[in-house]
């Protein structure tokens, strides 16, 4: 019976040792789970902050693009109006030169026909 008692004691010791090893492995796994849950929470917070920042950047970008488009429209309209002014100025200058030439010719013809009698 002593031999059976020793064997039983040996089995009991091994069983306790196995249970303790399982408990240690479980504790290590719990520690790893907690670390990963902490990391998950940190990453979720970071994603939330980045999502909010992205939304703000997108809003600012949309406003700036709208302003740039307004600048583009205003510049295009101003350039078109300026080109019309240039064309009108060129036309006016051509008409003025032609009329000045006609007046010069008419004045010269009158002076020839009157022979300078007015002086």
CORUR-V913634 format. One record per pair of residues at least 24 apart in sequence whose C-alpha atoms are under 10 Angstrom apart, sorted by sequence separation. I is the first residue (numbers start at 1). J is the second residue. If there is no record, write none. Layout:
I&J + I&J
This chain:
none
